[in-house]
Amino acid sequence: MSNLSVQLPDSLYKSLQELAKQDGISIDQFVATAVAEKIAALTTEIYLGELAKRGSREKYDAVLAKVPDIEPESYDRLPTA
């Protein structure tokens, strides 16, 4: 384990305390989870960006051209406003 010292505005620290208490976890656990979630989000964004670079509009259009032009089943329709 590593230690990290962070300066937080008082209002942010108070929110941190309240949310950790609501979750029934320590501030350390809350911060570690928040950092892990952010790392996962950024890692996923990078991964998806790399996948997108390998794609091509031509292949996308070719796949879409194979989809039949029919009305969706009633359970699969978007609700109308």
ZAVEXKE-564718 format. One record per residue (C-alpha): residue in three letters; x, y, z. Coordinates in Angstrom, 2 decimals. Layout:
% ZAVEXKE-564718
- mido_c1_c2_c3
- ALA_X_Y_Z;
...
//
This chain:
% ZAVEXKE-564718
- mido_c1_c2_c3
- MET_0.00_0.00_0.00;
- SER_1.08_3.55_-0.67;
- ASN_0.18_6.70_1.18;
- LEU_-1.15_9.80_-0.54;
- SER_-1.62_13.22_1.00;
- VAL_-4.27_15.33_-0.72;
- GLN_-5.41_18.88_-0.05;
- LEU_-9.19_19.26_-0.45;
- PRO_-11.44_22.27_-0.04;
- ASP_-13.44_22.03_3.19;
- SER_-16.76_21.72_1.32;
- LEU_-15.47_18.81_-0.75;
- TYR_-14.06_17.07_2.30;
- LYS_-17.37_17.44_4.13;
- SER_-19.21_15.87_1.18;
- LEU_-16.62_13.10_1.12;
- GLN_-17.18_12.39_4.81;
- GLU_-20.97_12.33_4.40;
- LEU_-20.94_10.07_1.35;
- ALA_-18.48_7.62_2.88;
- LYS_-20.61_7.47_6.01;
- GLN_-23.76_6.86_3.93;
- ASP_-21.99_4.01_2.16;
- GLY_-20.76_2.61_5.46;
- ILE_-17.12_2.72_4.41;
- SER_-14.04_4.65_5.44;
- ILE_-12.90_7.77_3.65;
- ASP_-9.84_5.82_2.49;
- GLN_-12.06_3.12_0.96;
- PHE_-14.29_5.73_-0.68;
- VAL_-11.34_7.56_-2.23;
- ALA_-9.70_4.30_-3.39;
- THR_-12.97_3.21_-5.02;
- ALA_-13.43_6.61_-6.67;
- VAL_-9.89_6.50_-8.07;
- ALA_-10.40_2.92_-9.30;
- GLU_-13.64_3.93_-11.05;
- LYS_-11.95_6.89_-12.75;
- ILE_-9.02_4.74_-13.87;
- ALA_-11.45_2.14_-15.26;
- ALA_-13.38_4.83_-17.16;
- LEU_-10.26_6.36_-18.69;
- THR_-8.78_2.96_-19.53;
- THR_-12.02_1.97_-21.23;
- GLU_-12.07_5.23_-23.19;
- ILE_-8.52_4.59_-24.41;
- TYR_-9.39_0.98_-25.30;
- LEU_-12.48_2.00_-27.26;
- GLY_-10.51_4.73_-29.03;
- GLU_-7.96_2.16_-30.16;
- LEU_-10.73_-0.13_-31.41;
- ALA_-12.34_2.76_-33.27;
- LYS_-9.07_3.46_-35.09;
- ARG_-9.19_-0.08_-36.50;
- GLY_-12.70_0.33_-37.87;
- SER_-13.74_1.64_-41.24;
- ARG_-16.84_3.40_-42.50;
- GLU_-16.98_1.07_-45.50;
- LYS_-17.17_-2.06_-43.31;
- TYR_-19.78_-0.38_-41.10;
- ASP_-21.93_0.52_-44.10;
- ALA_-21.55_-3.02_-45.51;
- VAL_-22.84_-4.55_-42.28;
- LEU_-25.75_-2.10_-42.05;
- ALA_-26.69_-2.87_-45.65;
- LYS_-27.40_-6.47_-44.58;
- VAL_-30.00_-5.39_-42.01;
- PRO_-33.52_-5.80_-43.41;
- ASP_-35.67_-2.66_-43.60;
- ILE_-38.65_-3.89_-41.57;
- GLU_-40.69_-2.46_-38.72;
- PRO_-39.52_-3.53_-35.25;
- GLU_-41.58_-5.83_-33.06;
- SER_-43.95_-3.99_-30.71;
- TYR_-41.77_-4.76_-27.67;
- ASP_-38.76_-3.26_-29.43;
- ARG_-40.28_0.07_-30.47;
- LEU_-39.22_3.38_-29.02;
- PRO_-41.93_5.08_-26.99;
- THR_-43.60_8.01_-28.71;
- ALA_-43.93_11.29_-26.88;
//
